[in-house]
């Protein structure tokens, strides 16, 4: 990728970011419009600091700050689902109660938890494009022992 003067780089980043927002945050549509592959667009957004900075500034102008995102993430992790229930039948007709019960919305909480763990770098999703995703869990310890004396050769059953 060629090096540009800072002013030119900032302007190009702003143009690309605006086009990305206009395309509905769809990298494939933007790639088709720009005449490049979606991988090229992905690489520009993930590796170019000017584009990252411009995108963050535009998100802040729209009111989506880090504080706002943290607040929404916390709300999602504590999500509840409102469930109504039916009272006893009255003369063969079911009467809907005005009493509602809040239960934890585990499906919603799970999605927020997965997103939070991905952002923090604890898990990584590798989708293969066929609807199947492989989850890699990153641990902070060594998988392979550094020396063979630690490994046990005898099996204990």
N, C-alpha and C positions, 0 to 999 in steps of 0.2 A: 504494500500500500504506500503510495507516495506521501512524502512529508509536505505539509502545507504550512504557510504562515499561520500564526494563532488566530488572526482575524478570519482568514479564509476557512480554517478548520471549524471555527465556531459557527460560521454562517452555513457551511455544508451540514454540520450536525443539526442545526436548527431546521433546515429544510427537510432533512431525512426524518427527524422526529415529528414534525408537523404532518408529513406524508403518512407516517406510521399511525398517527392518531386518526387521520382522515380515513385510513383503510380499515378502521375498526379494530386496531391492534392485531391485525391479521398479517403475519409475515409473508405468507404465500401470495396474498393479493399485492402487497407492496413489492415483492420480488418480481412479480409479473409486470407491474407497472414500471419498475426500474430496469427491467430487462436482465436481471441476474437471478441466481438460484436463491431459494429460501435459506440455504446454509450460509450463503454470503451475507444475507441480511442479518442472520443470527450472529455470525462472527462480528459484524460491524457493531451490533448492539452489545455484545458481551465483551469485546476487547478494546473498543475505542473509548478512551476516557472522556473525550469531548462530548460524544453522544450520550454517555451515561450522565454526565453533569447537566447537559441541556435537558434531558428527559426528567431528571430529578427537579430541576428548576420549574419546568412546566407542570409537573405534578404538584409542587408546592404552591404555584400560582392558582391551581384549581382547588386548593384546600386539602390536598391529600399529603399531609405531613407525616413525619415519623411518629409523632405523638398520636395523631388521628389513627394511623394504622395499628399502633399498639393497643389503643382503646378498643378498636373494632375486633382485633384478634382476641382480646380478653373477653369481650362480649360473646364472641363465637364459641370460645372454650367453655363458657358458662351457659350455653343456650338451653332454653326450656321450650317444650312444646305444650300448647294449651289443648287439652282434650276435654270435650264435653261428654256428658253421659245422659242416658235416658232414665227418667223416673219410672215408677210403676205405671202400668197401663190404667187409664181412667176410662171406663165404659168402652173398652175395646180400641181406644185410640191412644197411641203413644204420646206422652207429653214430654216435650223437651225441657230439660231443667235449665235454670239460669245459673246453676252452680257449675263451675268448671274446675278441673284439676290440672295443675302444671306438673309435667313429668320431664325428666332430663331427655333432651333430644340427642341421643347417642350418635345417630348417623351424622348430624351436623357437627357435633363436637369432634367426631373422628376426622372429618374432612379438615377442620381447622387445626387439629393436632398434627396431622400429616403435613399440612402446609407449614406450620410453625417449625416442625422438625427439619423439613427440607431447607427452610430459610436459615436455620441455625447450623446446618451442615451435618446433622446427625444421621440422616438417611438420604438416599438418592434414588430417584425413580429413573429407570432406563426403559422407556417405552420402545417397542419394536415396530410401531405403526400398525399392528394388527389387533390392538385392544388388549394386548397382554403386557403387563409391566412387571419388571423385575425390581425388587427392592433390595438395595445394598445397605446394610447397616454398618456404619463406621464406628469402630471401637477405638479406644485410646491405648490399646495394648498390642503387643507383638503376637502375630498368629503363629509363626514358626519359631520354635525354640532355637536359641543361638548355638547350643551345643548338644550333641546326641546323647550325652549322659543324663539329660533331664528326661528324655523320652523313655518310656518303659517298653521293652520288647516283649515281655511276658504279658499274656492276657489274663486278667482275673475275671472269672465268671461266677 
